[in-house]
């Protein structure tokens, strides 16, 4: 006897069905009528069916541009001209005594940024010369320069950013959103993941469903070839044969679900059905024949080095058009401990044009108002150089005390900067924003109260923001 058999014979359902003459079947027939033949198993409800939000939403979809590896805010979003005065010198101990650093010592020499910043748009927000396309959307962007976190290593930092906890096994933000709102697409997953670059430290834990049903896990799509491996029928198997097989499997799963009440069986049924529908819908996403050449050029599709990320950004726009609730674009790695100027420039050359085009394209199609776009990594970078060098070989260490993230669209008021760091970029002087505050704000734009979106697990109610988090009201339109 396995644990499922034991569970079955130990339930009241089993007692009434097999020991009391089928009273549960009679009761069920009374409640739902005679829509099906006697003894037929009812299909469990679809966990991805659209659900009402807690209050009127500002956004319907989210595109999260995860810059895994932690880009340097000092070289991209938060200019620090005062660093020039300290370049090549260590800072006084009184200024660095509270720093928690991964590799360098607080006595490491200051590395001033070689990048040139200038104001953009009517808002006059300053951006680096490495990201002119993102900067061109300055009036759509709410730039938060005062982000902070507790985690100063990559995997815990990405876990905290995406799941609200440094502990593995928690649901990520995309899974929480899918759980809270369901999906508006019948033929595509609620939560889709698109990757580029080398791969993030957190890997699949960045889109995990954790203790939520597996239905809510992020589904990884490829941006060339088959979107999902093994999605197509094997040679010799027609759609009709595949449908017959799925019907047989569905019936068996429904009977098992009726016996055990196991939620994972319900998730499995829905996954099989969604996969069948995706066999037709998913390949269409990669068919860009209806896109104008001007649109492809705007994103940088078909050109290097932008093509992989450009394809993902264009796919993200097409997915939210089709009702996908949450799309994550994970690009790695920005972990520049050496040669930061060269490596940062390389990643910006890959991602800047497509990200700027995404905002422009969403706006001109009337989708930006209903789509929240978030750009950010797990923490920031130190104003000190690594390897005790300040030449072209120098990099920057991890810095959890302050970094930059931006949001646009979906109820966010663009053209503003929130928060201020000190003149050297060591700490925050005004309006600190914790990772949990960012998560609470993302949920708020979708009409979800982060304190009410909970799931009972191991005897207590869990939520994305753990026991903290405050909605960043300044960011809202």
BELNORFEN-V890668 format. One record per residue. RES is the residue in three letters. SS is DSSP state (h for helix, s for strand, l for the rest). BURIAL is + if it has 24 or more other C-alpha atoms within 12 Angstrom, else -. Layout:
res={RES,RES}
ss={SS,SS}
burial={BURIAL,BURIAL}
//
This chain:
res={UNK,UNK,UNK,UNK,UNK,UNK,UNK,UNK,UNK,UNK,UNK,UNK,UNK,UNK,UNK,UNK,UNK,UNK,UNK,UNK,UNK,UNK,UNK,UNK,UNK,UNK,UNK,UNK,UNK,UNK,UNK,UNK,UNK,UNK,UNK,UNK,UNK,UNK,UNK,UNK,UNK,UNK,UNK,UNK,UNK,UNK,UNK,UNK,UNK,UNK,UNK,UNK,UNK,UNK,UNK,UNK,UNK,UNK,UNK,UNK,UNK,UNK,UNK,UNK,UNK,UNK,UNK,UNK,UNK,UNK,UNK,UNK,UNK,UNK,UNK,UNK,UNK,UNK,UNK,UNK,UNK,UNK,UNK,UNK,UNK,UNK,UNK,UNK,UNK,UNK,UNK,UNK,UNK,UNK,UNK,UNK,UNK,UNK,UNK,UNK,UNK,UNK,UNK,UNK,UNK,UNK,UNK,UNK,UNK,UNK,UNK,UNK,UNK,UNK,UNK,UNK,UNK,UNK,UNK,UNK,UNK,UNK,UNK,UNK,UNK,UNK,UNK,UNK,UNK,UNK,UNK,UNK,UNK,UNK,UNK,UNK,UNK,UNK,UNK,UNK,UNK,UNK,UNK,UNK,UNK,UNK,UNK,UNK,UNK,UNK,UNK,UNK,UNK,UNK,UNK,UNK,UNK,UNK,UNK,UNK,UNK,UNK,UNK,UNK,UNK,UNK,UNK,UNK,UNK,UNK,UNK,UNK,UNK,UNK,UNK,UNK,UNK,UNK,UNK,UNK,UNK,UNK,UNK,UNK,UNK,UNK,UNK,UNK,UNK,UNK,UNK,UNK,UNK,UNK,UNK,UNK,UNK,UNK,UNK,UNK,UNK,UNK,UNK,UNK,UNK,UNK,UNK,UNK,UNK,UNK,UNK,UNK,UNK,UNK,UNK,UNK,UNK,UNK,UNK,UNK,UNK,UNK,UNK,UNK,UNK,UNK,UNK,UNK,UNK,UNK,UNK,UNK,UNK,UNK,UNK,UNK,UNK,UNK,UNK,UNK,UNK,UNK,UNK,UNK,UNK,UNK,UNK,UNK,UNK,UNK,UNK,UNK,UNK,UNK,UNK,UNK,UNK,UNK,UNK,UNK,UNK,UNK,UNK,UNK,UNK,UNK,UNK,UNK,UNK,UNK,UNK,UNK,UNK,UNK,UNK,UNK,UNK,UNK,UNK,UNK,UNK,UNK,UNK,UNK,UNK,UNK,UNK,UNK,UNK,UNK,UNK,UNK,UNK,UNK,UNK,UNK,UNK,UNK,UNK,UNK,UNK,UNK,UNK,UNK,UNK,UNK,UNK,UNK,UNK,UNK,UNK,UNK,UNK,UNK,UNK,UNK,UNK,UNK,UNK,UNK,UNK,UNK,UNK,UNK,UNK,UNK,UNK,UNK,UNK,UNK,UNK,UNK,UNK,UNK,UNK,UNK,UNK,UNK,UNK,UNK,UNK,UNK,UNK,UNK,UNK,UNK,UNK,UNK,UNK,UNK,UNK,UNK,UNK,UNK,UNK,UNK,UNK,UNK,UNK,UNK,UNK,UNK,UNK,UNK,UNK,UNK,UNK,UNK,UNK,UNK,UNK,UNK,UNK,UNK,UNK,UNK,UNK,UNK,UNK,UNK,UNK,UNK,UNK,UNK,UNK,UNK,UNK,UNK,UNK,UNK,UNK,UNK,UNK,UNK,UNK,UNK,UNK,UNK,UNK,UNK,UNK,UNK,UNK,UNK,UNK,UNK,UNK,UNK,UNK,UNK,UNK,UNK,UNK,UNK,UNK,UNK,UNK,UNK,UNK,UNK,UNK,UNK,UNK,UNK,UNK,UNK,UNK,UNK,UNK,UNK,UNK,UNK,UNK,UNK,UNK,UNK,UNK,UNK,UNK,UNK,UNK,UNK,UNK,UNK,UNK,UNK,UNK,UNK,UNK,UNK,UNK,UNK,UNK,UNK,UNK,UNK,UNK,UNK,UNK,UNK,UNK,UNK,UNK,UNK,UNK,UNK,UNK,UNK,UNK,UNK,UNK,UNK,UNK,UNK,UNK,UNK,UNK}
ss={l,l,h,h,h,h,h,h,h,l,l,h,h,h,h,h,h,h,h,l,l,l,h,h,h,h,h,h,h,h,h,h,l,l,l,l,l,l,l,l,l,l,l,l,l,l,l,l,l,l,l,l,l,l,l,l,l,l,l,l,s,s,s,s,s,s,s,s,l,l,l,l,h,h,h,h,l,l,l,l,l,l,h,h,h,h,s,l,l,s,l,l,h,h,h,h,l,l,l,l,l,l,l,l,l,l,l,l,s,s,l,l,l,l,l,l,s,s,s,s,l,l,l,l,s,s,s,s,h,h,h,h,h,h,h,l,l,h,h,h,s,s,s,s,s,s,s,s,l,l,l,l,l,h,h,h,h,h,h,h,h,h,h,l,l,l,l,l,l,l,l,l,h,h,h,h,h,h,h,h,h,l,l,l,l,l,l,l,l,l,s,s,s,s,s,s,s,l,l,l,l,l,h,h,h,h,h,l,l,l,l,l,l,h,h,h,l,l,s,s,s,l,l,l,l,l,l,l,l,l,l,l,l,l,l,l,l,l,h,h,h,h,h,h,h,h,h,h,h,h,h,h,h,h,h,h,h,h,h,h,l,l,h,h,h,h,h,h,h,h,h,h,h,h,h,h,h,h,h,h,h,h,h,h,h,l,l,h,h,h,l,l,h,h,h,h,h,h,h,l,l,l,l,l,l,l,h,h,h,h,h,h,h,h,h,h,h,h,h,h,h,l,l,l,l,s,s,s,s,s,s,s,l,l,l,l,l,s,l,h,h,h,h,h,h,h,h,h,h,h,h,h,h,h,h,h,h,h,h,h,h,h,h,h,l,l,l,h,h,h,s,s,s,s,s,s,l,l,l,s,s,s,s,s,s,l,l,l,l,l,l,l,l,s,l,s,s,s,s,l,l,l,s,s,s,s,s,s,l,l,l,s,l,l,l,s,s,s,l,s,s,l,l,l,l,l,l,s,s,s,l,l,s,s,h,h,h,h,h,h,h,h,h,h,h,l,l,l,l,l,l,l,l,l,s,s,s,l,l,s,s,s,l,l,l,l,l,l,l,l,l,l,h,h,h,s,l}
burial={-,-,-,-,-,-,-,+,-,-,-,-,+,+,-,-,-,-,-,-,-,-,-,-,+,-,-,+,-,-,-,-,-,-,-,-,-,-,-,-,-,+,+,+,-,+,+,+,+,-,-,-,+,-,-,-,+,+,+,+,+,+,+,+,+,+,+,+,+,+,+,+,+,+,+,+,+,+,+,+,-,-,+,-,-,+,+,+,-,+,+,-,-,-,-,+,-,-,+,+,+,-,+,+,+,+,+,+,+,+,+,+,+,+,+,-,+,-,+,+,-,-,-,-,+,+,+,+,+,+,+,+,+,+,+,+,+,+,+,+,+,+,+,+,+,+,+,+,+,+,+,+,+,+,+,+,+,+,+,+,+,+,+,+,+,+,-,+,+,+,+,+,+,+,+,+,+,+,+,+,+,+,+,+,+,+,+,+,+,+,+,+,+,+,+,+,+,-,-,+,+,+,+,+,+,+,+,+,+,+,+,+,+,+,+,+,+,+,+,+,+,+,+,+,-,-,+,+,-,-,-,+,-,-,-,-,-,-,-,-,-,+,-,-,-,+,-,-,-,+,-,-,+,+,+,+,+,+,+,+,+,-,+,-,+,+,+,+,+,+,+,+,+,+,+,+,+,+,+,-,+,+,+,-,+,+,-,-,-,-,-,-,-,-,+,+,-,+,+,+,+,-,-,-,+,+,+,+,+,+,+,+,+,+,+,+,+,+,+,+,+,+,+,+,+,+,+,+,+,+,+,+,+,+,+,+,+,+,+,+,+,-,+,+,+,+,+,+,+,+,+,+,+,+,+,+,+,+,+,+,+,+,+,-,-,-,+,+,+,+,+,+,+,+,+,+,+,+,+,+,+,+,+,+,+,+,+,+,+,+,+,-,-,+,+,+,+,+,+,+,+,+,+,+,+,+,+,+,+,+,+,+,+,+,+,+,+,+,+,+,+,+,-,+,+,+,+,+,-,-,+,+,+,+,+,+,+,+,+,+,+,+,+,+,+,+,+,+,+,+,+,+,+,+,+,-,-,-,-,-,-,+,+,+,+,+,-,-,+,+,+,+,-,+,+,+,-}
//
